[in-house]
């Protein structure tokens, strides 16, 4: 089985969601199904069908999270000696050489990626172009709008 890289924060977020699904959502849904059953005829009982649908989504998400955690390779970037090389889990400041704009990204696993929080997947084109490079290197990233040159300004193990 292939191991999927994940940060400590990402693994913890999945564990918290799993805990909530098992200890809060699942019992609530079971209670809703029990209450809907008491109303009689199940064929025409919209509450029952809605609760059963919720149960299906909940159980599916529980299985999905358990599978992700089972195949996760949790990487604690704080345990890796700091250096100037871009690796999984590092926070990188890059400068767009055309516009002089500086952007900061944290390179994370696929499930943790959130562009609004400046967390990009290790499999994204930008991260693939940055991984393995060092501070001062210029990288060319192919984007839908064409090729863009970035200079790596800083790498932090945060």
C-alpha positions in Angstrom: 0.0 0.0 0.0 1.3 3.4 -0.9 1.9 5.8 2.0 0.3 9.2 1.6 2.3 12.1 3.2 0.4 14.1 5.8 1.5 16.8 8.3 0.9 16.3 12.0 -1.8 19.0 11.9 -3.6 17.3 9.0 -3.6 13.9 10.8 -4.9 15.6 14.0 -7.7 17.3 12.1 -8.8 14.0 10.6 -8.7 12.3 14.0 -10.8 15.0 15.5 -13.3 14.7 12.7 -13.4 11.0 13.1 -14.0 11.3 16.8 -16.8 13.8 16.2 -18.4 11.5 13.6 -18.3 8.5 15.9 -19.2 10.1 19.2 -21.6 12.9 18.2 -23.0 12.6 14.7 -23.5 8.8 14.6 -25.5 8.6 17.9 -27.6 11.7 16.8 -28.4 10.0 13.5 -29.3 6.7 15.2 -31.7 8.6 17.5 -33.2 10.4 14.5 -33.8 7.0 12.8 -35.4 5.6 15.9 -37.7 8.6 16.3 -38.7 8.5 12.6 -39.5 4.7 12.9 -42.0 5.5 15.6 -44.0 7.7 13.2 -45.2 4.6 11.4 -45.2 3.7 7.7 -41.5 3.8 6.5 -42.3 3.9 2.8 -43.7 7.4 3.0 -41.7 8.7 5.9 -39.4 11.5 4.6 -37.7 12.0 8.0 -36.7 8.3 8.1 -35.3 8.4 4.6 -33.4 11.6 5.3 -31.9 10.1 8.5 -30.9 7.0 6.6 -29.3 9.1 3.9 -27.4 11.0 6.6 -26.3 7.7 8.1 -24.9 6.5 4.8 -22.9 9.7 4.4 -21.6 9.6 7.9 -20.6 5.9 7.7 -18.9 6.5 4.3 -16.9 9.5 5.7 -15.9 7.4 8.7 -14.6 4.7 6.4 -12.8 7.2 4.2 -11.0 8.9 7.2 -10.0 5.5 8.7 -8.6 4.5 5.3 -6.7 7.8 5.0 -5.2 7.5 8.5 -4.2 3.9 7.9 -2.3 4.8 4.7 -0.9 8.1 6.1 2.8 8.8 6.6 2.7 11.5 9.2 5.7 13.8 8.8 6.6 16.2 11.7 8.5 19.0 10.0 9.7 20.3 13.4 11.7 17.0 13.9 13.6 17.5 10.6 16.8 19.7 10.8 16.1 23.1 9.3 17.8 23.9 6.0 17.4 25.9 2.9 15.9 23.1 0.8 12.1 22.9 0.1 10.6 19.7 1.3 7.2 18.4 2.3 5.8 20.4 5.3 8.0 23.5 4.9 6.7 27.0 4.5 8.1 28.7 1.5 8.3 32.4 0.5 8.5 32.8 -3.3 8.8 36.0 -5.3 7.2 36.3 -8.7 10.0 37.8 -10.8 7.6 39.4 -13.2 5.5 41.3 -10.6 7.8 41.3 -7.5 4.8 39.9 -5.5 5.8 37.7 -2.6 3.6 34.7 -1.8 3.9 32.3 1.1 2.9 28.6 0.8 3.0 25.7 3.1 3.5 22.4 1.3 1.0 19.8 2.7 -0.8 16.6 1.8 -3.6 16.4 -0.7 -6.4 16.3 2.0 -5.0 19.3 3.8 -4.6 21.6 0.8 -6.5 24.9 1.1 -5.5 27.7 -1.2 -7.3 30.3 0.9 -5.0 29.4 3.8 -2.0 29.3 1.5 -1.6 25.5 1.9 -0.8 23.8 -1.3 -0.8 20.1 -2.1 2.6 18.5 -2.6 1.2 17.2 -5.9 0.3 20.7 -7.2 2.3 22.1 -10.1 3.8 24.9 -7.9 4.8 22.5 -5.1 6.3 20.0 -7.6 8.4 22.8 -9.1 9.6 23.9 -5.6 10.4 20.6 -3.9 14.0 19.9 -3.9 15.1 23.4 -4.7 16.9 25.8 -2.3 16.8 29.4 -1.2 18.0 31.6 -4.1 17.0 29.2 -6.8 14.8 30.4 -9.6 12.1 28.0 -10.7 9.8 28.1 -13.7 6.2 27.0 -13.0 3.9 26.2 -15.9 0.5 27.7 -15.2 -2.7 28.0 -17.3 -1.7 31.6 -18.0 1.8 30.5 -19.2 5.2 30.0 -17.5 6.0 32.1 -14.5 9.4 32.5 -12.9 9.7 32.5 -9.1 12.7 32.9 -6.9 12.7 31.1 -3.6 13.2 33.8 -0.9 12.9 31.8 2.3 12.2 28.3 3.6 10.9 27.7 7.2 10.3 24.6 9.2 7.2 25.8 11.0 
